[in-house]
Amino acid sequence: MRYKIDGQESRAAGQPLIWTACRSAYQAVGPGLADLAVSPDDGTVFTASGSRDHVEASTTKDFSRAGAYRAGQYPNAVAVGAVGTHVAAGLRDTDIYFYRPGALIPIGG
């Protein structure tokens, strides 16, 4: 696959990637993107990437970091509640964690 970022061509070795006009998008998400969710107000995107040990939260405006949710190794799923009061993260070992927006530690953790 080939993508253009800031007018320059890049190659991705079979990895699903999110690209925006700036290079910081790839740094925010990392390789191995498994899932993403957008907050109900469309202001935050949450990403689960196998290369991280947490779910990343980034602004939709410029992909700057807006927080992180500690989940453990290889998060592969993320969801946001319909009204934005909870974030859920799933791991490959079938664990699911629930968070209040902005909280680093899961509910009950």
N, C-alpha and C positions, 0 to 999 in steps of 0.2 A: 504494500500500500504506500502511496505517496501523498503527502499533505504539504500545503504551503503555509508557512508561518512567517509573518512579517515579510512576505515576499520571497522567502527562501524555501527551497524544497527540502523536505525531510522524509526519511523512511521509517516505517514502523514494522518491526519484525513479527507480524501477526498479532500484535497486542491491540485490543480495543482501547482507543485513546480519545479523550475529549480535547479538542483544539479550539482555541479562541484566537483573536488577533494578536495576543501577546504570548510570549514563551512561558510566562508564569503559570499558565493553565496546566501544563504538563507537570510542573513541579508541585502544584497543589494536589493533583490527583495521583500521580505516580503511575508506574506500569502495573498491569494486571487489574485494571478496572473491572469490577464484577457487577456493580449496581450503583444507581444514583437515584436520588429523590429530591424534589424541589419543595420548599416550604409553601404553605398556602398563600402567603403574601408575595410569592415569586422573588423574594429577596435573597434567599440562601439555597445553595445546592449542597447536598450531603452525598459523599461518595464512599463506597466500600471498595477497597483495593487490596488484593492479596499481598501486595508489597508493604503494607502498613500493619501496625498493631492497634489501630484505632480508626474510627470513621472520621473523615475530615469534613469540616463545614467551611464553605467559601462563599463569598458574596457573588451574586450573579452579575453584578455590574462589571467587575474587573478580575474576578477569581482571587481576590486577596483573602487571606485566611480569616475566618470568622469564628474559629473554635475547633475543638476535637472532642471525640467521645471515646474513652478508653474501652476497647472491646476485647482485646486479646489477639492472638495470631490469626491471620488470614480472614478478616471480615469479608463476607461475600454477599451480604444483603443489607439494605437500609430502607427504612420507610419513615414517613412523617405522618402523624395523626391529622385527620381532616381539618381540625381547627388549630393545629400547630402546638398542642400542649404536650406532646410526647414524641420522642424519636426512638425508633427501634433499630437494633443492629443484630444481624445474625452471623454466626461463625460456621465454618465448615464442619465443626464437630457437633453441630445441631444445637448449640446454645443460642439463646436469644436474650438480649439485654434491652431494658427500657430505661430511657433517660428523660429528665425534664430539659427543655431547651437551655443550653448554656452550661449544663452540669457535666463535669468531667467523669464522675462516678455514677454507675447505674443505680436506679432506684433499688433500695434494699441491699446495696453492695458495700 
